[in-house]
Every structure is written in structure tokens, then in C-alpha cells.
């Protein structure tokens, strides 16, 4: 089995080594415990304080301060066609990093399409762009891993032809049927008849709305890059996640966890000191005649 290797890189002085390692550990747990059993994709996520330290073959997720321009944040392809992601640093950057990690794992190159019935009543079969974290991307649907806020994601059943009882459409159970969106999320697809790209969005309205993005021409990057730039996904997540109740709860939980881990660290240091002071007897050996 090929294992996907990801590198979480703090290319900013605002992220300490301790913060970097804690977020990397949370993303690793999410990838192994929550994501892999559902999508059958195995990945490792390691933290690196410098881009220069990232081994060849790792796909980097790079946290920076200066990528708040439209289209900059998100997953891109390097000059050799390999994926990398840019994450805008902010209060909820763990949520954004999780979002980009999940989408990179399911569709590394940003062009994967899945056919299905359009949610727009006057359309037939269309091609959905696979973006596993977009339909329930809002911070209110995130959850905590090791006290840090991470993103919800949909399951392969999201593309089922009909809704069925007892089916899990997102990890957190926030969608009631296939090809639906939650408030704060969106879904993108290509209509082969008109050659237009469409979205269903639910941002600042009481009900979801459809919008025609038009025909996509002169595309320089991936389909996902073009769609995310138009939708400003990363910037919206950074803005809305920072003021969310979920982030506040995550911070409170993080403080509780720090108290617990601090207590455990103190116990271990005292035990280590006791071992050094008194010596440790791990067993008694008797010579064999």
C-alpha cells in the first residue's frame, strides 16, 4: 500500500514549534482514526518548522501570513505537477489546515469529477467537483481533535443516487441526504449541456441558492483552484472561523487539556528524578553455574 506523506510547515514566525507539533498531531489522528476507515486512504502528517527541512516526496501544507489575496490560499500544483497547499495564518488555522488536508488526500490534483443528478431541478446529469470539505465547511460543523478545531468532511455515500435511512453522509452526520449542503457550505458542478459551472451556496441567506458561474476558459491551474478562487473559500473560512462558537469551545477545551498534560508531564519529571536519585532496579540477574 502506498502511503501519502504530508508535511505541515510553519513558514511564519507566528506559529511556534509547540503549536505546529500539536496541530500536526491532531491532523494525524484525524487522518488515521476518522478519515482512513471511511475513504481507505492512509496518510502521515509531520510538522516541519522550515520548508528546507521537508523531505523530497512529501506534499507540503504551508502556513503563511501573506496569502490573503483571492486565489492564493488552497491547494495548488507545483512546477512538477505535485500538490501543495497554502493556509492563511489566523485564529482558526487548524480548521483551514484540516480542510485542505482532507481535500488534498481525496483529490490531490484538483480535477476529479463524479457524475450524478444535479440538485437543480431543471438540470439532468452533471459532473460534481470532488471537494470533500465544502458542503459542510462552516466552523459550526467542525469538531475537536486533541482540543483543536478540525473540519467535517463528507463520505463516499455523498454521491449516492437516493437518500437512505441510517446512511452517514458526513463524518459528523450534518447532511440528511446525498448531494446536499449545510448552512455555510457549497457544492460545485459542471453542466455538460451548457458547458457552464454551477454552484449551490448557502452563505448569507435563509435558504440555499443556485448560481451560474459561467464557462471556465483559459484555466491555468486545477479545477479546484479556479473554483476556490472564485468562491474565496479559504478567506471566508478564516474570517468566519475566527469568530465561531466552535473555536471558543475548542480554546476552552485546549486550556483544560493543557492542565491535564501539564500534570502528567510533572509526574513523569518527578519519576525520572526519583529514578536518577535512587537508581532503578529492573530485575535481578543470577549467574548460571
Residue pairs with C-beta under 8 A, 6 or more apart in sequence:
1 42
3 42
3 43
3 44
4 41
4 42
4 43
4 44
4 59
4 105
4 108
5 43
5 44
5 46
5 55
5 57
5 58
5 59
6 27
6 43
6 44
6 45
6 46
6 58
6 59
6 60
6 61
6 101
6 104
6 105
7 45
7 46
7 47
7 48
7 54
7 55
7 58
7 59
7 60
7 61
8 20
8 23
8 24
8 27
8 45
8 46
8 47
8 48
8 60
8 61
8 63
8 97
9 47
9 48
9 49
9 50
9 51
9 54
9 60
9 61
9 62
9 63
10 16
10 17
10 19
10 20
10 47
10 48
10 49
10 63
11 50
11 51
11 62
11 63
11 64
12 63
12 64
12 65
12 89
14 65
14 89
15 63
15 89
15 93
17 47
17 49
20 47
20 48
20 49
21 47
22 146
22 148
23 47
23 93
23 94
23 97
23 148
24 45
24 46
24 47
25 146
26 94
26 98
26 145
26 146
26 147
26 148
26 150
27 45
27 94
27 97
27 98
27 101
27 145
27 150
28 44
28 45
28 46
29 145
29 146
30 98
30 101
30 145
30 150
31 42
31 43
31 44
31 45
31 101
31 105
32 42
32 43
34 145
34 171
35 41
35 43
35 102
35 105
35 153
35 171
36 42
36 43
38 155
38 156
38 171
39 105
39 106
39 132
39 155
39 156
41 105
41 106
43 101
43 105
45 61
45 101
46 58
48 54
51 60
51 62
54 60
59 82
59 83
59 84
59 85
59 104
59 108
60 84
60 85
61 84
61 85
61 87
61 97
61 100
61 101
61 104
62 84
62 85
62 86
62 87
63 87
63 88
63 89
63 93
63 97
64 86
64 87
64 88
64 89
65 88
65 89
67 73
67 86
67 87
67 88
68 88
68 235
68 238
70 229
70 232
70 235
71 225
71 228
71 229
72 86
73 86
73 87
73 88
73 96
73 228
73 233
73 234
73 235
73 238
74 85
74 86
74 100
74 224
74 225
74 228
74 229
74 233
74 234
75 83
75 84
75 85
75 100
75 103
75 104
75 108
75 110
75 222
75 224
75 225
75 228
76 83
76 84
76 85
76 86
76 221
76 222
76 225
77 83
77 84
77 109
77 110
77 221
77 222
77 225
78 84
81 109
83 104
83 108
83 109
83 110
85 97
85 100
85 101
85 104
86 234
87 93
87 96
87 97
87 100
87 234
88 96
88 234
88 235
88 238
90 96
90 238
90 241
90 242
91 241
91 242
91 247
92 139
92 149
92 237
92 238
92 241
92 242
92 244
92 247
93 238
94 148
94 149
94 150
95 139
95 142
95 149
95 150
95 151
95 237
95 241
95 247
96 234
96 237
96 238
96 241
98 133
98 142
98 149
98 150
98 151
99 133
99 137
99 151
99 234
99 237
100 234
102 132
102 133
102 151
102 153
103 131
103 132
103 133
103 134
103 224
106 112
106 130
106 132
107 130
107 131
107 132
107 224
109 222
110 221
110 222
110 223
110 224
110 225
111 222
111 223
111 224
112 129
112 130
113 127
113 128
113 129
113 130
113 190
113 223
114 127
114 128
114 130
114 159
115 125
115 126
115 127
115 128
116 125
116 126
116 128
116 159
116 161
116 178
116 179
117 124
117 125
117 126
117 161
117 179
118 124
118 125
118 126
118 189
118 191
118 198
119 179
119 180
119 187
119 200
119 210
120 198
120 200
120 210
123 191
123 193
123 198
124 193
125 192
126 189
126 190
126 191
126 192
126 198
127 189
127 190
127 192
128 159
128 179
128 187
128 188
128 189
129 188
129 189
129 190
129 223
129 224
129 227
131 188
131 224
131 227
132 153
132 154
132 158
133 151
133 152
133 153
133 154
134 181
134 185
134 186
134 187
134 188
134 233
135 154
135 158
135 170
135 175
135 180
135 181
135 182
135 185
135 186
135 187
136 152
136 153
136 154
136 170
136 172
136 174
136 175
136 181
136 182
136 184
136 185
137 151
137 152
137 184
137 185
137 186
137 233
137 237
138 182
138 183
138 184
138 185
138 240
138 244
139 149
139 184
139 237
139 240
139 241
139 244
139 246
139 247
140 183
140 184
140 244
140 245
140 246
141 152
141 170
141 172
141 174
141 182
141 184
141 185
142 149
142 150
142 151
142 152
142 241
142 244
142 246
143 149
143 150
143 152
143 171
143 172
144 150
144 249
144 250
144 253
146 257
147 250
147 253
147 254
147 256
147 257
148 250
148 254
149 241
149 246
149 247
149 250
152 170
152 171
152 172
152 174
153 170
153 171
154 169
154 170
154 171
154 175
155 168
155 169
155 170
155 171
157 167
157 168
157 169
157 178
158 169
158 170
158 175
158 178
158 179
159 178
159 179
160 167
160 178
161 178
162 178
163 176
163 177
163 178
169 175
169 176
169 177
169 178
169 180
174 182
175 181
175 182
179 187
180 187
181 187
181 200
181 201
181 202
181 208
182 202
183 202
184 202
184 203
184 240
185 202
186 199
186 200
186 201
186 202
186 203
186 231
187 199
187 200
188 197
188 198
188 199
188 213
188 227
188 231
189 197
189 198
189 199
190 196
190 197
190 198
191 197
191 198
195 215
196 212
196 213
196 214
196 215
197 212
197 213
197 214
197 215
197 216
197 227
198 210
198 211
198 212
198 213
199 210
199 211
199 213
199 227
199 231
200 208
200 209
200 210
201 208
201 209
201 210
201 211
201 231
202 208
202 209
203 236
213 227
213 230
216 223
216 226
219 226
228 234
241 247
